[in-house]
Amino acid sequence: MKSDAPALPPPVEAGPSVRLPTLHGEFELQTWTDPRASVEHLTIRMGELAGAKGVLVRVHSECLTGDLLGSLRCDCGPQLQLALQRIAEAGRGAVVYMRGQEGRGIDLAQKLSAYALQDQDLDTVDANLALGHPVDARRYEAATAILKALCATSIRLMSTNPLKLLALREQGITVVERELHAAGSHPENAGYLATKRERLGHLLSGEPALLARSTPYRRNRSPADGLGERAA
């Protein structure tokens, strides 16, 4: 019997796709709208992805200060450029550029407030918590939906974040390998990178992609829902 219930909206809606020449080579740029959040995400891709195995992929959180302004407080801008370079060298791959994820999902104004607290000697974890936010408020359903729409059979994820890897796998993405993707180390962000490694479990060298046992926070929701507050 046919249900009278309204159909659920698609997780993402594909938008225009155009040629994007860059210093690294020619890519295809496309928008993807998440109707639940009214956010337009982007893919920056090269080569045929449908049916391909082991496609290089980076799921990159928007960082205006790092990506656009070249901030040395983080490693976001260099990671984005390295991803484009690696994809161009391979001849195939994609960056899924997730907008609305500033400061691990707390928005731009709150990220700047967190920066001010970091200048008062709080680290990036405690600054978010002091503002009343989770350690990491990002969600990955839209990224997963975009990757499924691109139809790659499996991916190699360029990331230092093991929880991102776990979230994508739990949502049905076949990640065959985590590609080491550390970039942008600088005296200005040394403390930030140390915090990512020691408190957030990020993998900044060649160690296996396992969750760090010493990570001093707990996940009170699934990886798709972001991270919970620190353990007491």
Order of alpha helices (4+ residues) and beta strands (2+ residues): beta-beta-beta-beta-alpha-beta-alpha-alpha-alpha-alpha-beta-alpha-beta-alpha
